[in-house]
């Protein structure tokens, strides 16, 4: 009766059957012994028909817990004798090839990894994170291998630090996907990442010549890569990076000036946020005090805030006029002031890329997806806490933001 119950629960059918169970309360384990009927014949993927058993190999698989007890399946898995291919190992129906876990265990693990950090999941499942990463990477890689990019016509790219030091990951998103937009990620940054994405695109039914728009920051390496590998496309600088450029310049000015003059409390976060954003009372007071003081940080802050006026231009013609006005006013404010060098550098960068910046007004793609990339990066770093290398970080990015929902159906 017990054996039949476990056969039903495990989904085991002839010629397989549950031969017995061993429960060890002290070790907190339940072992289910599975066997096959004498004289059974089995199929193998590389050969047609059913083949006789040559010998068996003892294997042990981790299964879902039986209440609070670890559960294992042990079986003598046959090797069959095939006239065409010789002796071949069959695949157990309850596990994927090469795995020491059942399919149900791996399915449960993947569901948990979607919702919490890998290290936390490993602790809950009472397994090493290294073994869990192998499961995650297998299913993510299998799903990404069958992704279809034949319809990709516009993409955006951005990089994020993957580790301390100069270690980066560059991520590519399909701008026409409303959900799960990530289609590729690769270690490194610069021109070579565009070549890697082109190869990935071609390998997944896409064509570089059908890409009509590429959105990125103002990196010279990225722009060079676009011209080389996606020659038919136009280049658009996303507004997020324009704002980011001046936000960093402002923060550099604030840091330098703070060494020479006392800043109002809460100035740091107050100046990084938008003036009409969710400011605390302390931050509002800090901005008011900063504006009343004769500090160069206040000039840098006003220049950053002028960008919102530029962005609100209703047409590309209006945007070009506002951008020209912005540059002229900002230059007059910075003049030859040494502390405002970071702002002048940002102004030169915008001047150099003004056509690509204004292209956003004629682009059919809004800025929200580019800004969302930063959220994807932060969520992936949190979920991959304790990740061992760039490949595992990339796997989490795919898991969170690539169109690979049916992971277990991809193998």
Secondary structure, DSSP 8 states (H G I E B T S, - for coil): -HHHHHHHHHT--TTEEEEEEEEETTTTEEEEEEEE-TT-EEEETTEEEEEEEEEEEEEEEEEEEETTEEEEEEEEEEEEEETTTEEEE---TTS-TT-SB-HHHHHHHHHHHHHS-HHHHHHHHTS-HHHHHHHHHHHHHHHHHT---TT--EEEEEEEEEETTTEEEEEEEETT-SSS-EEEEEES-SHHHHHHHHHHHHHTT--GGG--EEEE-S-HHHHHHHHHH-TTSEEEE-HHHHHHHHHHHHHHHHHHHHTTS---TTHHHHHHS-TTS---HHHHHHHHHHHHS--HHHHHHHHHHHHHHHHT-SSHHHHHHHHHHHHHHHHHHHTT-GGGHHHHHHHHHHHHTHHHHHGGGT-SS-SHHHHHHHHHHHHHHHHTTT--SHHHHHHHHHHHHBS---GGG--
